[in-house]
Amino acid sequence: MASDDKPYLTDANIWIAYFDKGETQSELAKEFLEFMIEQYYPIIISSLVIQEVMTVLLYKNKHTLAQDFMEYIQRQPTISILSVDESLLEKITVYMKKHQFRPKLSFTDWSLLFLTEHAKLDLVTLDKQLANTYKRFAKK
């Protein structure tokens, strides 16, 4: 991993599409993640995103995929897990209030926006609304 490579913060939908081949954007997610891993780009996944991915896969009765996901992110040397602790939760909440909770996003999405801004990370998402909000916020 090159030290000048900016880490990429990943949204849950990238992982869900990568592991669940029935997702419409599965091929795009596969191409992206395999390229990132092959090129040793640093990838960050937050504990909130992990929780979201696991919830979706488990609710879809895709227990093997959920297990595969957890094993995959733990064994890849270029993937780092960012734990969202109580202090970070408070900062995310303040950030949401600063933006008057607009646009309407999930708490996990707000956390991703906060982390990209404050940790200077690039966001990777398949969610058009989140991607557009990220671009708009990045211009400020």
Rosetta constraint file for C-alpha pairs under 8 A:
AtomPair CA 1 CA 5 HARMONIC 7.40 0.50
AtomPair CA 1 CA 39 HARMONIC 7.92 0.50
AtomPair CA 1 CA 40 HARMONIC 5.05 0.50
AtomPair CA 1 CA 41 HARMONIC 6.12 0.50
AtomPair CA 1 CA 42 HARMONIC 6.92 0.50
AtomPair CA 1 CA 78 HARMONIC 7.40 0.50
AtomPair CA 2 CA 40 HARMONIC 7.84 0.50
AtomPair CA 2 CA 41 HARMONIC 7.72 0.50
AtomPair CA 5 CA 41 HARMONIC 6.65 0.50
AtomPair CA 5 CA 42 HARMONIC 7.10 0.50
AtomPair CA 6 CA 41 HARMONIC 7.98 0.50
AtomPair CA 6 CA 42 HARMONIC 7.17 0.50
AtomPair CA 6 CA 121 HARMONIC 6.61 0.50
AtomPair CA 6 CA 122 HARMONIC 7.22 0.50
AtomPair CA 7 CA 41 HARMONIC 6.96 0.50
AtomPair CA 7 CA 42 HARMONIC 4.75 0.50
AtomPair CA 7 CA 43 HARMONIC 5.55 0.50
AtomPair CA 7 CA 44 HARMONIC 6.60 0.50
AtomPair CA 7 CA 121 HARMONIC 5.76 0.50
AtomPair CA 7 CA 122 HARMONIC 6.57 0.50
AtomPair CA 8 CA 41 HARMONIC 7.85 0.50
AtomPair CA 8 CA 42 HARMONIC 6.33 0.50
AtomPair CA 8 CA 43 HARMONIC 4.88 0.50
AtomPair CA 8 CA 44 HARMONIC 5.88 0.50
AtomPair CA 8 CA 121 HARMONIC 5.87 0.50
AtomPair CA 8 CA 122 HARMONIC 4.86 0.50
AtomPair CA 8 CA 123 HARMONIC 5.77 0.50
AtomPair CA 8 CA 124 HARMONIC 6.58 0.50
AtomPair CA 9 CA 43 HARMONIC 6.06 0.50
AtomPair CA 9 CA 44 HARMONIC 4.72 0.50
AtomPair CA 9 CA 45 HARMONIC 5.94 0.50
AtomPair CA 9 CA 46 HARMONIC 7.85 0.50
AtomPair CA 9 CA 112 HARMONIC 7.48 0.50
AtomPair CA 9 CA 116 HARMONIC 7.27 0.50
AtomPair CA 9 CA 121 HARMONIC 6.20 0.50
AtomPair CA 9 CA 122 HARMONIC 5.91 0.50
AtomPair CA 9 CA 123 HARMONIC 4.86 0.50
AtomPair CA 9 CA 124 HARMONIC 6.09 0.50
AtomPair CA 10 CA 14 HARMONIC 6.80 0.50
AtomPair CA 10 CA 43 HARMONIC 7.07 0.50
AtomPair CA 10 CA 44 HARMONIC 6.27 0.50
AtomPair CA 10 CA 45 HARMONIC 5.59 0.50
AtomPair CA 10 CA 46 HARMONIC 7.96 0.50
AtomPair CA 10 CA 49 HARMONIC 7.94 0.50
AtomPair CA 10 CA 123 HARMONIC 6.02 0.50
AtomPair CA 10 CA 124 HARMONIC 4.95 0.50
AtomPair CA 10 CA 125 HARMONIC 6.36 0.50
AtomPair CA 11 CA 15 HARMONIC 7.40 0.50
AtomPair CA 11 CA 45 HARMONIC 7.50 0.50
AtomPair CA 11 CA 49 HARMONIC 6.33 0.50
AtomPair CA 11 CA 109 HARMONIC 7.83 0.50
AtomPair CA 11 CA 112 HARMONIC 7.48 0.50
AtomPair CA 11 CA 123 HARMONIC 7.45 0.50
AtomPair CA 11 CA 124 HARMONIC 6.15 0.50
AtomPair CA 11 CA 125 HARMONIC 5.10 0.50
AtomPair CA 11 CA 126 HARMONIC 7.75 0.50
AtomPair CA 12 CA 16 HARMONIC 6.19 0.50
AtomPair CA 12 CA 49 HARMONIC 5.19 0.50
AtomPair CA 12 CA 50 HARMONIC 7.12 0.50
AtomPair CA 12 CA 52 HARMONIC 6.34 0.50
AtomPair CA 12 CA 53 HARMONIC 5.42 0.50
AtomPair CA 12 CA 125 HARMONIC 7.72 0.50
AtomPair CA 13 CA 17 HARMONIC 5.90 0.50
AtomPair CA 13 CA 53 HARMONIC 7.54 0.50
AtomPair CA 13 CA 125 HARMONIC 6.62 0.50
AtomPair CA 13 CA 126 HARMONIC 6.15 0.50
AtomPair CA 13 CA 127 HARMONIC 7.35 0.50
AtomPair CA 14 CA 18 HARMONIC 6.09 0.50
AtomPair CA 14 CA 29 HARMONIC 5.44 0.50
AtomPair CA 14 CA 124 HARMONIC 7.62 0.50
AtomPair CA 14 CA 125 HARMONIC 6.21 0.50
AtomPair CA 14 CA 126 HARMONIC 6.39 0.50
AtomPair CA 15 CA 19 HARMONIC 6.17 0.50
AtomPair CA 15 CA 29 HARMONIC 7.31 0.50
AtomPair CA 15 CA 53 HARMONIC 6.88 0.50
AtomPair CA 15 CA 69 HARMONIC 7.75 0.50
AtomPair CA 16 CA 20 HARMONIC 5.73 0.50
AtomPair CA 16 CA 23 HARMONIC 7.69 0.50
AtomPair CA 16 CA 53 HARMONIC 6.05 0.50
AtomPair CA 16 CA 56 HARMONIC 7.70 0.50
AtomPair CA 16 CA 57 HARMONIC 7.25 0.50
AtomPair CA 17 CA 21 HARMONIC 6.49 0.50
AtomPair CA 17 CA 22 HARMONIC 7.72 0.50
AtomPair CA 17 CA 23 HARMONIC 5.25 0.50
AtomPair CA 17 CA 24 HARMONIC 7.38 0.50
AtomPair CA 17 CA 25 HARMONIC 5.90 0.50
AtomPair CA 17 CA 26 HARMONIC 4.35 0.50
AtomPair CA 17 CA 27 HARMONIC 7.84 0.50
AtomPair CA 17 CA 29 HARMONIC 5.94 0.50
AtomPair CA 17 CA 30 HARMONIC 7.76 0.50
AtomPair CA 18 CA 26 HARMONIC 5.24 0.50
AtomPair CA 18 CA 27 HARMONIC 7.39 0.50
AtomPair CA 18 CA 29 HARMONIC 5.12 0.50
AtomPair CA 18 CA 30 HARMONIC 5.20 0.50
AtomPair CA 18 CA 33 HARMONIC 7.83 0.50
AtomPair CA 19 CA 26 HARMONIC 7.67 0.50
AtomPair CA 19 CA 65 HARMONIC 6.20 0.50
AtomPair CA 19 CA 68 HARMONIC 7.98 0.50
AtomPair CA 19 CA 69 HARMONIC 6.95 0.50
AtomPair CA 20 CA 26 HARMONIC 6.94 0.50
AtomPair CA 20 CA 65 HARMONIC 7.16 0.50
AtomPair CA 21 CA 26 HARMONIC 5.48 0.50
AtomPair CA 21 CA 27 HARMONIC 7.84 0.50
AtomPair CA 22 CA 26 HARMONIC 7.07 0.50
AtomPair CA 25 CA 29 HARMONIC 6.31 0.50
AtomPair CA 25 CA 126 HARMONIC 7.92 0.50
AtomPair CA 26 CA 30 HARMONIC 6.10 0.50
AtomPair CA 27 CA 31 HARMONIC 6.16 0.50
AtomPair CA 28 CA 32 HARMONIC 6.18 0.50
AtomPair CA 29 CA 33 HARMONIC 6.05 0.50
AtomPair CA 30 CA 34 HARMONIC 5.89 0.50
AtomPair CA 31 CA 35 HARMONIC 6.04 0.50
AtomPair CA 32 CA 36 HARMONIC 6.19 0.50
AtomPair CA 33 CA 37 HARMONIC 6.09 0.50
AtomPair CA 34 CA 38 HARMONIC 5.98 0.50
AtomPair CA 35 CA 39 HARMONIC 6.02 0.50
AtomPair CA 36 CA 40 HARMONIC 6.00 0.50
AtomPair CA 36 CA 41 HARMONIC 5.14 0.50
AtomPair CA 36 CA 42 HARMONIC 7.66 0.50
AtomPair CA 36 CA 43 HARMONIC 7.77 0.50
AtomPair CA 37 CA 41 HARMONIC 6.26 0.50
AtomPair CA 37 CA 76 HARMONIC 7.99 0.50
AtomPair CA 37 CA 78 HARMONIC 6.81 0.50
AtomPair CA 40 CA 78 HARMONIC 6.01 0.50
AtomPair CA 41 CA 78 HARMONIC 6.50 0.50
AtomPair CA 42 CA 78 HARMONIC 4.95 0.50
AtomPair CA 42 CA 79 HARMONIC 6.12 0.50
AtomPair CA 42 CA 80 HARMONIC 7.57 0.50
AtomPair CA 43 CA 78 HARMONIC 6.00 0.50
AtomPair CA 43 CA 79 HARMONIC 4.71 0.50
AtomPair CA 43 CA 80 HARMONIC 6.23 0.50
AtomPair CA 44 CA 79 HARMONIC 5.66 0.50
AtomPair CA 44 CA 80 HARMONIC 4.83 0.50
AtomPair CA 44 CA 81 HARMONIC 5.83 0.50
AtomPair CA 44 CA 82 HARMONIC 6.67 0.50
AtomPair CA 45 CA 49 HARMONIC 6.39 0.50
AtomPair CA 45 CA 50 HARMONIC 6.98 0.50
AtomPair CA 45 CA 79 HARMONIC 7.24 0.50
AtomPair CA 45 CA 80 HARMONIC 6.34 0.50
AtomPair CA 45 CA 81 HARMONIC 5.07 0.50
AtomPair CA 45 CA 82 HARMONIC 6.06 0.50
AtomPair CA 46 CA 50 HARMONIC 6.36 0.50
AtomPair CA 46 CA 81 HARMONIC 5.56 0.50
AtomPair CA 46 CA 82 HARMONIC 4.49 0.50
AtomPair CA 46 CA 83 HARMONIC 5.92 0.50
AtomPair CA 46 CA 84 HARMONIC 6.78 0.50
AtomPair CA 47 CA 51 HARMONIC 6.20 0.50
AtomPair CA 47 CA 81 HARMONIC 6.64 0.50
AtomPair CA 47 CA 82 HARMONIC 6.02 0.50
AtomPair CA 47 CA 83 HARMONIC 5.08 0.50
AtomPair CA 47 CA 84 HARMONIC 5.96 0.50
AtomPair CA 48 CA 52 HARMONIC 6.28 0.50
AtomPair CA 48 CA 83 HARMONIC 7.93 0.50
AtomPair CA 48 CA 84 HARMONIC 6.91 0.50
AtomPair CA 48 CA 108 HARMONIC 6.05 0.50
AtomPair CA 49 CA 53 HARMONIC 6.11 0.50
AtomPair CA 49 CA 108 HARMONIC 6.69 0.50
AtomPair CA 50 CA 54 HARMONIC 6.07 0.50
AtomPair CA 51 CA 55 HARMONIC 6.06 0.50
AtomPair CA 52 CA 56 HARMONIC 6.22 0.50
AtomPair CA 53 CA 57 HARMONIC 6.16 0.50
AtomPair CA 53 CA 66 HARMONIC 7.79 0.50
AtomPair CA 54 CA 58 HARMONIC 5.91 0.50
AtomPair CA 54 CA 66 HARMONIC 5.68 0.50
AtomPair CA 55 CA 59 HARMONIC 5.96 0.50
AtomPair CA 56 CA 60 HARMONIC 6.22 0.50
AtomPair CA 57 CA 61 HARMONIC 6.43 0.50
AtomPair CA 57 CA 62 HARMONIC 5.14 0.50
AtomPair CA 57 CA 63 HARMONIC 6.69 0.50
AtomPair CA 57 CA 65 HARMONIC 6.81 0.50
AtomPair CA 57 CA 66 HARMONIC 5.64 0.50
AtomPair CA 58 CA 62 HARMONIC 5.48 0.50
AtomPair CA 58 CA 63 HARMONIC 5.53 0.50
AtomPair CA 58 CA 66 HARMONIC 6.53 0.50
AtomPair CA 62 CA 66 HARMONIC 6.30 0.50
AtomPair CA 63 CA 67 HARMONIC 6.25 0.50
AtomPair CA 64 CA 68 HARMONIC 6.06 0.50
AtomPair CA 65 CA 69 HARMONIC 5.99 0.50
AtomPair CA 66 CA 70 HARMONIC 6.41 0.50
AtomPair CA 67 CA 71 HARMONIC 6.26 0.50
AtomPair CA 68 CA 72 HARMONIC 5.96 0.50
AtomPair CA 69 CA 73 HARMONIC 6.29 0.50
AtomPair CA 70 CA 74 HARMONIC 6.28 0.50
AtomPair CA 71 CA 75 HARMONIC 6.22 0.50
AtomPair CA 72 CA 76 HARMONIC 6.24 0.50
AtomPair CA 73 CA 79 HARMONIC 6.21 0.50
AtomPair CA 73 CA 80 HARMONIC 7.94 0.50
AtomPair CA 74 CA 79 HARMONIC 7.52 0.50
AtomPair CA 84 CA 88 HARMONIC 5.76 0.50
AtomPair CA 84 CA 89 HARMONIC 6.58 0.50
AtomPair CA 85 CA 89 HARMONIC 6.17 0.50
AtomPair CA 86 CA 90 HARMONIC 6.33 0.50
AtomPair CA 87 CA 91 HARMONIC 6.46 0.50
AtomPair CA 88 CA 92 HARMONIC 6.15 0.50
AtomPair CA 89 CA 93 HARMONIC 6.24 0.50
AtomPair CA 90 CA 94 HARMONIC 6.33 0.50
AtomPair CA 91 CA 95 HARMONIC 6.16 0.50
AtomPair CA 92 CA 96 HARMONIC 6.22 0.50
AtomPair CA 92 CA 110 HARMONIC 7.00 0.50
AtomPair CA 92 CA 111 HARMONIC 5.76 0.50
AtomPair CA 92 CA 114 HARMONIC 6.17 0.50
AtomPair CA 93 CA 97 HARMONIC 6.31 0.50
AtomPair CA 94 CA 98 HARMONIC 6.14 0.50
AtomPair CA 95 CA 99 HARMONIC 6.50 0.50
AtomPair CA 95 CA 114 HARMONIC 6.74 0.50
AtomPair CA 96 CA 100 HARMONIC 6.16 0.50
AtomPair CA 96 CA 101 HARMONIC 5.08 0.50
AtomPair CA 96 CA 102 HARMONIC 7.75 0.50
AtomPair CA 96 CA 110 HARMONIC 6.71 0.50
AtomPair CA 97 CA 101 HARMONIC 5.74 0.50
AtomPair CA 101 CA 105 HARMONIC 7.83 0.50
AtomPair CA 103 CA 133 HARMONIC 7.77 0.50
AtomPair CA 105 CA 109 HARMONIC 5.96 0.50
AtomPair CA 105 CA 110 HARMONIC 6.51 0.50
AtomPair CA 105 CA 130 HARMONIC 7.73 0.50
AtomPair CA 106 CA 110 HARMONIC 6.38 0.50
AtomPair CA 107 CA 111 HARMONIC 6.17 0.50
AtomPair CA 108 CA 112 HARMONIC 6.33 0.50
AtomPair CA 109 CA 113 HARMONIC 6.38 0.50
AtomPair CA 109 CA 130 HARMONIC 6.96 0.50
AtomPair CA 110 CA 114 HARMONIC 6.17 0.50
AtomPair CA 111 CA 115 HARMONIC 6.09 0.50
AtomPair CA 112 CA 116 HARMONIC 6.11 0.50
AtomPair CA 112 CA 123 HARMONIC 7.48 0.50
AtomPair CA 113 CA 117 HARMONIC 6.29 0.50
AtomPair CA 113 CA 123 HARMONIC 8.00 0.50
AtomPair CA 113 CA 134 HARMONIC 6.33 0.50
AtomPair CA 114 CA 118 HARMONIC 6.03 0.50
AtomPair CA 115 CA 119 HARMONIC 5.39 0.50
AtomPair CA 115 CA 120 HARMONIC 7.34 0.50
AtomPair CA 115 CA 121 HARMONIC 6.95 0.50
AtomPair CA 116 CA 120 HARMONIC 5.20 0.50
AtomPair CA 116 CA 121 HARMONIC 4.36 0.50
AtomPair CA 116 CA 122 HARMONIC 5.98 0.50
AtomPair CA 116 CA 123 HARMONIC 6.44 0.50
AtomPair CA 117 CA 121 HARMONIC 6.88 0.50
AtomPair CA 117 CA 138 HARMONIC 7.24 0.50
AtomPair CA 123 CA 131 HARMONIC 7.88 0.50
AtomPair CA 123 CA 134 HARMONIC 7.60 0.50
AtomPair CA 124 CA 131 HARMONIC 7.89 0.50
AtomPair CA 125 CA 130 HARMONIC 7.31 0.50
AtomPair CA 125 CA 131 HARMONIC 6.39 0.50
AtomPair CA 126 CA 131 HARMONIC 7.46 0.50
AtomPair CA 127 CA 131 HARMONIC 6.06 0.50
AtomPair CA 128 CA 132 HARMONIC 6.04 0.50
AtomPair CA 129 CA 133 HARMONIC 6.14 0.50
AtomPair CA 130 CA 134 HARMONIC 6.00 0.50
AtomPair CA 131 CA 135 HARMONIC 6.26 0.50
AtomPair CA 132 CA 136 HARMONIC 6.15 0.50
AtomPair CA 133 CA 137 HARMONIC 5.99 0.50
AtomPair CA 134 CA 138 HARMONIC 5.97 0.50
AtomPair CA 135 CA 139 HARMONIC 6.50 0.50
AtomPair CA 136 CA 140 HARMONIC 7.12 0.50
